[in-house]
Amino acid sequence: MSIVGWIVVGLISGGLARWIVQDDRSGCVYTMIVGVLGALIGGWLMSTIDSEGVNEFSIRSIGVAAIGAVLLLLVLQAIAGRGATRRR
């Protein structure tokens, strides 16, 4: 996948993950980084399960990247101590 493909998958999956987790940080670059890191995490996890990670632009790739991004955001929230007792 090209760098543009990674950026597009990162933006879509990062936005989806931020919506699912209710992350209140903002910014296009933050969303893209979360999505690309999620693609790396999700791709690694999927490659251990079925030997096919994130390698092309498809709905499956976006889903795998979103799952990885959700896991990343949940870990970041747990480290920051913003789990179930989150204040607004």
C-alpha angles and dihedrals in degrees: 000000000000126000090258089054091052090050093050093045089046094052095046097043094040091052091047092049093047089051093049095046094039092233110183099201115108138208139095094240092050091050092048093049092049090050096047092046088047089053090053092047094043092044091052092049093047093047089057090051105041106000093246119099129167106316108137139030106268143122089263091055092050090049093049091047091048091051090050091047092050089052090048093050092047091052091048091050091048091051091048091049094240098127123126096334096064116156126209 
